[in-house]
Amino acid sequence: MNQTTDTLYAKLGGQETIDKVVDKFYEKVLADDTVNGFFEHTDMAKQRRHQAAFIGYALGSGIEFTGKSMTKAHRGMNLQPVHYDAIVSHLSKTLEEFHVASSDIEQVLGKIGTLRNDILYK
């Protein structure tokens, strides 16, 4: 792996931890009527793999993400701020459950926040 020890990826525990975070995150998402309808016809095993790979890449794994761009992945969904905010909330709460420091959660959410315009209203 190409990761360095000073990345959020390494600090959070690498891919093994990110995979666990993603699993717990999707438990929350699928239980939330605000957003679970978007996943009604989704292969969730594939979705979890893509999400874990994307989050790993975004946090500095050093492994290139080869999935769709955020704009392409969300095209036709017409996601609104309420949906985006629910997803961010579930991720934040999940990271808290994994005892991630609040400053690190802020960094993660900050990185994801840069994608907001690529996700909403597509």
Contact map, one row per residue, 1 for C-alpha under 8 A:
11100000000000000000000000000000000000000000000000000000000011100000000000000000000000000000000000000000000000000000000000
11110000000000000000000000000000000000000000000000000000000011100000000000000000000000000000000000000000000000000000000000
11111010110000000000000000000000000000000000000000000000000111100000000000000000000000000000000000000000000000000000000000
01111110010000000000000000000000000000000000000000000000000010000000000000000000000000000000000000000000000000000000000000
00111110011000000000000000000000000000000000000000000000000000000000000000000000000000000000000000000000000000000000000000
00011111011000000000000000000000000000000000000000000000000000000000000000000000000000000000000000000000000000000000000000
00111111111000000000000000000000000000000000000000000000001110000000000000000000000000000000000000000000000000000000000000
00000111111100000000000000000000000000000000000000000000001100000000000000000000000000000000000000000001000100000000000000
00100011111111100000000000000000000000000000000000000001001110000000000000000000000000000000000000000000000000000000000000
00111111111111000000000000000000000000000000000000000000000110000000000000000000000000000000000000000000000000000000000000
00001111111111000000000000000000000000000000000000000000000000000000000000000000000000000000000000000000000000000000000000
00000001111111001100000000000000000000000000000000000000000000000000000000000000000000000000000000010000000000000000000000
00000000111111111100000000000000000000000000000000000000000000000000000000000000000000000000000000000000000000000000000000
00000000111111111100000000000000000000000000000000000001000010000000000000000000000000000000000000000000000000000000000000
00000000100011111110000000000000000000000000000000010001000010000000000000000000000000000000000000000000000000000000000000
00000000000011111111000000000000000000000000000000000000000000000000000000000000000000000000000000000000000000000000000000
00000000000111111111100000000000000000000000000000000000000000000000000000000000000000000000000000000000000000000000000000
00000000000111111111110000000000000000000000000000010011000000000000000000000000000000000000000000000000000000000000000000
00000000000000111111111000000000000000000000000110010000000000000000000000000000000000000000000000000000000000000000000000
00000000000000011111111100000000000000000000000000000000000000000000000000000000000000000000000000000000000000000000000000
00000000000000001111111110000000000000000000000000000000000000000000000000000000000000000000011001000000000000000000000000
00000000000000000111111111000000000000000000000100110000000000000000000000000000000000000000000000000000000000000000000000
00000000000000000011111111100000000000000000000100000000000000000000000000000000000000000000000000000000000000000000000000
00000000000000000001111111110000000000000000000000000000000000000000000000000000000000000000010000000000000000000000000000
00000000000000000000111111111000000000000000000000000000000000000000000000000000000000000110010000000000000000000000000000
00000000000000000000011111111100000000000000000100000000000000000000000000000000000000000000000000000000000000000000000000
00000000000000000000001111111110000000000000000000000000000000000000000000000000000000000000000000000000000000000000000000
00000000000000000000000111111111000000000000000000000000000000000000000000000000000000000100000000000000000000000000000000
00000000000000000000000011111111001100000000000000000000000000000000000000000000000000100100000000000000000000000000000000
00000000000000000000000001111111101100100000000000000000000000000000000000000000000000000000000000000000000000000000000000
00000000000000000000000000111111100100000000000000000000000000000000000000000000000000000000000000000000000000000000000000
00000000000000000000000000011111111100000000000000000000000000000000000000000000000000000000000000000000000000000000000000
00000000000000000000000000000111111110000000000000000000000000000000000000000000000000000000000000000000000000000000000000
00000000000000000000000000000001111110000000000000000000000000000000000000000000011001000000000000000000000000000000000000
00000000000000000000000000001101111111100000000000000000000000000000000000000000001001100000000000000000000000000000000000
00000000000000000000000000001111111111110000000000000000000000000000000000000000000000000000000000000000000000000000000000
00000000000000000000000000000000111111110000000000000000000000000000000000000000000000000000000000000000000000000000000000
00000000000000000000000000000000001111111000000000000000000000000000000000001000000000000000000000000000000000000000000000
00000000000000000000000000000100001111111101000000000000000000000000000000000000000000000000000000000000000000000000000000
00000000000000000000000000000000000111111100000000000000000000000000000000000000000000000000000000000000000000000000000000
00000000000000000000000000000000000001111110000000000000000000000000000000000000000000000000000000000000000000000000000000
00000000000000000000000000000000000000111111001000000000000000000000000000000000000000000000000000000000000000000000000000
00000000000000000000000000000000000000001111111000000000000000000000000000000000000000000000000000000000000000000000000000
00000000000000000000000000000000000000100111111100000000000000000000000000000000000000000000000000000000000000000000000000
00000000000000000000000000000000000000000011111110000000000000000000000000000000000000000000000000000000000000000000000000
00000000000000000000000000000000000000000011111111000000000000000000000000000000000000000000000000000000000000000000000000
00000000000000000000000000000000000000000111111111100000000000000000000000000000000000000000000000000000000000000000000000
00000000000000000010011001000000000000000001111111110000000000000000000000000000000000000000000000000000000000000000000000
00000000000000000010000000000000000000000000111111111000000000000000000000000000000000000000000000000000000000000000000000
00000000000000000000000000000000000000000000011111111100000000000010000000000000000000000000000000000000000000000000000000
00000000000000000000010000000000000000000000001111111110000000000000000000000000000000000000000000000000000000000000000000
00000000000000100110010000000000000000000000000111111111000000000000000000000000000000000000000000000000000000000000000000
00000000000000000000000000000000000000000000000011111111100000001000000000000000000000000000000000000000000000000000000000
00000000000000000000000000000000000000000000000001111111110000001010000000000000000000000000000000000000000000000000000000
00000000000000000100000000000000000000000000000000111111111000000000000000000000000000000000000000000000000000000000000000
00000000100001100100000000000000000000000000000000011111111110100000000000000000000000000000000000000000000000000000000000
00000000000000000000000000000000000000000000000000001111111111111000000000000000000000000000000000000000000000000000000000
00000000000000000000000000000000000000000000000000000111111110000000000000000000000000000000000000000000000000100000000000
00000011100000000000000000000000000000000000000000000011111110000000000000000000000000000000000000000000000100000000000000
00100011110000000000000000000000000000000000000000000001111111100000000000000000000000000000000000000000000000000000000000
11110010110001100000000000000000000000000000000000000001111111100000000000000000000000000000000000000000000000000000000000
11100000000000000000000000000000000000000000000000000000100111110000000000000000000000000000000000000000000000000000000000
11100000000000000000000000000000000000000000000000000001100111111000000000000000000000000000000000000000000000000000000000
00000000000000000000000000000000000000000000000000000000100001111100000000000000000000000000000000000000000000000000000000
00000000000000000000000000000000000000000000000000001100100000111110000000000000000000000000000000000000000000000000000000
00000000000000000000000000000000000000000000000000000000000000011111000000000000000000000000000000000000000000000000000000
00000000000000000000000000000000000000000000000001000100000000001111100000000000000000000000000000000000000000000000000000
00000000000000000000000000000000000000000000000000000000000000000111111110000000000000000000000000000000000000000000000000
00000000000000000000000000000000000000000000000000000000000000000011111110000000000000000000000000000000000000000000000000
00000000000000000000000000000000000000000000000000000000000000000001111111000000000000000000000000000000000000000010011000
00000000000000000000000000000000000000000000000000000000000000000001111111100000000000000000000000000000000000000000011001
00000000000000000000000000000000000000000000000000000000000000000001111111100000000000000000000000000000000000000000000000
00000000000000000000000000000000000000000000000000000000000000000001111111100000000000000000000000000000000000000000000000
00000000000000000000000000000000000000000000000000000000000000000000011111111110000000000000000000000000000000000000001101
00000000000000000000000000000000000000000000000000000000000000000000001111111100000000000000000000000000000000000000001001
00000000000000000000000000000000000000000000000000000000000000000000000001111100000000000000000000000000000000000000000001
00000000000000000000000000000000000001000000000000000000000000000000000001111110000000000000000000000000000000000000000011
00000000000000000000000000000000000000000000000000000000000000000000000001111111000000000000000000000000000000000000000111
00000000000000000000000000000000000000000000000000000000000000000000000001001111101100000000000000000000000000000000001111
00000000000000000000000000000000000000000000000000000000000000000000000000000111111100000000000000000000000000000000000110
00000000000000000000000000000000000000000000000000000000000000000000000000000011111110000000000000000000000000000000000100
00000000000000000000000000000000010000000000000000000000000000000000000000000001111111000000000000000000000000000000000000
00000000000000000000000000000000011000000000000000000000000000000000000000000011111111100000000000000000000000000000000000
00000000000000000000000000000000000000000000000000000000000000000000000000000011111111110000000000000000000000000001000100
00000000000000000000000000000000000000000000000000000000000000000000000000000000111111111000000000000000000000000000000000
00000000000000000000000000000000011000000000000000000000000000000000000000000000011111111100000000000000000000000000000000
00000000000000000000000000001000001000000000000000000000000000000000000000000000001111111110000000000000000000000000000000
00000000000000000000000000000000000000000000000000000000000000000000000000000000000111111111000000000000000010000000000000
00000000000000000000000000000000000000000000000000000000000000000000000000000000000011111111100000000000000000000000000000
00000000000000000000000010011000000000000000000000000000000000000000000000000000000001111111110000000000000000000000000000
00000000000000000000000010000000000000000000000000000000000000000000000000000000000000111111111000000000000000000000000000
00000000000000000000000000000000000000000000000000000000000000000000000000000000000000011111111100000000100010000000000000
00000000000000000000000000000000000000000000000000000000000000000000000000000000000000001111111110000000000000000000000000
00000000000000000000100110000000000000000000000000000000000000000000000000000000000000000111111111000000000000000000000000
00000000000000000000100000000000000000000000000000000000000000000000000000000000000000000011111111110000100000000000000000
00000000000000000000000000000000000000000000000000000000000000000000000000000000000000000001111111111100100000000000000000
00000000000000000000000000000000000000000000000000000000000000000000000000000000000000000000111111110000000000000000000000
00000000000000000000100000000000000000000000000000000000000000000000000000000000000000000000011111110000000000000000000000
00000000000000000000000000000000000000000000000000000000000000000000000000000000000000000000001111111000000000000000000000
00000000000100000000000000000000000000000000000000000000000000000000000000000000000000000000001111111101100000000000000000
00000000000000000000000000000000000000000000000000000000000000000000000000000000000000000000000100111111100000000000000000
00000000000000000000000000000000000000000000000000000000000000000000000000000000000000000000000100011111110000000000000000
00000000000000000000000000000000000000000000000000000000000000000000000000000000000000000000000000001111111000000000000000
00000001000000000000000000000000000000000000000000000000000000000000000000000000000000000000000000011111111100000000000000
00000000000000000000000000000000000000000000000000000000000000000000000000000000000000000001001100011111111110000000000000
00000000000000000000000000000000000000000000000000000000000000000000000000000000000000000000000000000111111111000000000000
00000000000000000000000000000000000000000000000000000000000000000000000000000000000000000000000000000011111111100000000000
00000001000000000000000000000000000000000000000000000000001000000000000000000000000000000000000000000001111111110000000000
00000000000000000000000000000000000000000000000000000000000000000000000000000000000000010001000000000000111111111000000000
00000000000000000000000000000000000000000000000000000000000000000000000000000000000000000000000000000000011111111100000000
00000000000000000000000000000000000000000000000000000000010000000000000000000000000000000000000000000000001111111110000000
00000000000000000000000000000000000000000000000000000000000000000000000000000000000000000000000000000000000111111111000000
00000000000000000000000000000000000000000000000000000000000000000000000000000000000000000000000000000000000011111111000000
00000000000000000000000000000000000000000000000000000000000000000000000000000000000000000000000000000000000001111111100000
00000000000000000000000000000000000000000000000000000000000000000000010000000000000000000000000000000000000000111111111000
00000000000000000000000000000000000000000000000000000000000000000000000000000000000100000000000000000000000000011111111100
00000000000000000000000000000000000000000000000000000000000000000000000000000000000000000000000000000000000000000111111100
00000000000000000000000000000000000000000000000000000000000000000000011000000000000000000000000000000000000000000011111101
00000000000000000000000000000000000000000000000000000000000000000000011001100010000000000000000000000000000000000011111111
00000000000000000000000000000000000000000000000000000000000000000000000001000111100100000000000000000000000000000001111111
00000000000000000000000000000000000000000000000000000000000000000000000000001111000000000000000000000000000000000000001111
00000000000000000000000000000000000000000000000000000000000000000000001001111110000000000000000000000000000000000000011111
